[in-house]
């Protein structure tokens, strides 16, 4: 591992397939994501190279995950929304060196309270 605690996964899929991406990511341990609307600009050469028709309307799903589960999430995305599926998705990850706004202490507190009851 590179020393980073988090990774951001970007998954670019045809419009309408972001829910499949999130379902697969959650099954692999992700907690949530952000969906952005986008438009693809691939040319005819790319279409013939990958043997797929490029749909211009896209969705980009950004998922922040613990670095420990990144490979599991990427594998799940490949299986459920990869190029060989109707979503024709591609996914990649980038390391994240700082994160603010996450509150893992709330999860630990909730678990602790559940064991006390």
Secondary structure as UniProt FT lines:
FT   STRAND          6..14
FT   TURN            15..16
FT   HELIX           18..27
FT   TURN            28..29
FT   STRAND          34..39
FT   HELIX           44..50
FT   STRAND          57..66
FT   HELIX           67..69
FT   HELIX           70..81
FT   TURN            83..84
FT   TURN            86..87
FT   STRAND          90..96
FT   HELIX           104..116
//
